[in-house]
Amino acid sequence: MIALPMRPHCWTEAEYLAFERASDGKHEYYDGQIYDTVGASLQHAQITANVIAALHSATLDSPCRVFTSDLRVKLHRAYVYPDVTVVCSTPQLADQDTLLNPTVIVEVLSPSTEAHDRGTKWQRYQQLESLQDYLLVTQDKPRVEHFARQGAQQWSLTICERLSASVALTALNVQVSLAAIYANVTFSKSEEAT
């Protein structure tokens, strides 16, 4: 999650990386500014853990590897920490600790980050040639928005809103059920779907 810029200083990418590697916390970088990340809600953490578990189980017999939000990804003039990242080829790293070639990225939406995850972050994710699937997972009701690459500049959108539905990730050759994504998550009665 992103908070306000830490300082009104224009940081170079090298300065950011040095700062980040020396820091105890995680920070994202956009166009010369460093942003502090903040903790996640219980609901957010549960959904993220569920997605990691479901993707890990589904890809055990494949070359794909599932990573937590501790793995930094390099974008155009930005460095970010997606909630979940999957790589299905040999991981390509910049500076030993920053991923360049994610296949799938999952962001669990929060009130403080939703506009950013749908806007600036998504625009930059689209520039990653390796990226095949982008999932936006709502945390207050069953809803997963799946963007699947159809061509260099073309993406299709599928929205799943029932716990009985599944998301088909063709890049991984797997189906992930919303029931698995939302296991142990409680919704208000008005937000439940079957």
Secondary structure, 3 states (H helix, E strand, C coil): CEEEECCCCCCCHHHHHHHHHHCCCCEEEECCEEEEECCCCHHHHHHHHHHHHHHHHHCCCCCCEEECCCCEEEECCEEECCCEEEECCCCCEECCCEECCCCEEEEECCCCCHHHHHCHHHHHHCCCCCCCEEEEECCCCCCEEEEEEEECCEEEEEEECCCCCEEEECCCCEEEEHHHHCCCCCCCHHHCCC
